[in-house]
Amino acid sequence: DGRGMRNATVTIGDRKGFARTVTTSSFGYVSFEDVAAGGRYTIGVASRQYRFASRIVEIDGTLANVDFVGLE
């Protein structure tokens, strides 16, 4: 319905296999600290209710407004 999903698990990982995982806020937002600019990362979302496709993003500064839409 377009609203953010709370308590979803979001993971960001780099090419070396280093990954960090956080849980979304009550509004569906998440923030990662110390992510190096100029890197390529895979971002994935997990939820009990929905499936999401992972995305590969290149970060060249601040990355904002990355939205995931459930596959089902």
C-alpha positions as CSV (number, residue, x, y, z in Angstrom):
1,D,0.0,0.0,0.0
2,G,3.1,2.3,-0.2
3,R,3.7,2.6,3.5
4,G,7.0,1.7,5.1
5,M,7.2,-1.7,6.8
6,R,8.4,-1.8,10.4
7,N,10.5,-4.6,11.8
8,A,11.8,-5.7,8.4
9,T,15.5,-6.8,8.4
10,V,17.7,-4.8,6.0
11,T,21.2,-6.1,5.2
12,I,24.0,-4.2,3.3
13,G,27.0,-6.1,2.2
14,D,30.2,-5.3,0.3
15,R,32.2,-7.3,-2.3
16,K,34.5,-8.6,0.5
17,G,31.6,-10.3,2.2
18,F,31.3,-7.8,5.1
19,A,27.7,-7.3,6.0
20,R,25.7,-5.3,8.5
21,T,22.0,-5.9,9.4
22,V,19.5,-3.5,11.0
23,T,15.8,-3.5,11.6
24,T,13.5,-0.9,10.2
25,S,11.9,1.7,12.4
26,S,8.1,2.0,13.0
27,F,8.0,4.1,9.8
28,G,10.0,1.6,7.8
29,Y,13.2,3.7,7.7
30,V,16.8,2.5,8.2
31,S,20.2,4.1,8.4
32,F,23.7,2.6,8.1
33,E,26.8,4.4,9.4
34,D,30.3,4.2,8.0
35,V,29.5,3.1,4.5
36,A,32.4,4.1,2.3
37,A,31.5,6.2,-0.8
38,G,32.7,4.9,-4.1
39,G,31.8,1.3,-3.1
40,R,29.4,-1.2,-4.6
41,Y,27.0,-2.8,-2.1
42,T,24.2,-5.4,-2.2
43,I,21.1,-4.4,-0.1
44,G,18.6,-7.0,0.8
45,V,15.3,-6.9,2.8
46,A,13.7,-9.8,4.7
47,S,10.2,-9.9,6.1
48,R,7.9,-12.6,7.4
49,Q,5.1,-11.4,5.2
50,Y,6.7,-10.4,1.9
51,R,9.6,-11.3,-0.4
52,F,11.9,-8.7,-1.9
53,A,14.6,-8.8,-4.6
54,S,18.0,-7.7,-3.5
55,R,19.5,-4.7,-5.2
56,I,23.1,-3.7,-6.1
57,V,23.8,0.0,-5.6
58,E,26.9,2.1,-6.0
59,I,27.3,4.8,-3.4
60,D,28.9,8.0,-4.4
61,G,27.8,10.1,-1.5
62,T,24.7,10.0,0.5
63,L,22.3,7.3,-0.6
64,A,18.6,8.2,0.1
65,N,15.2,7.1,-1.0
66,V,16.0,3.5,-1.9
67,D,12.6,1.9,-1.9
68,F,11.9,-1.8,-2.0
69,V,8.6,-3.2,-3.2
70,G,7.3,-6.6,-2.2
71,L,7.3,-9.3,-4.9
72,E,4.0,-10.8,-3.8
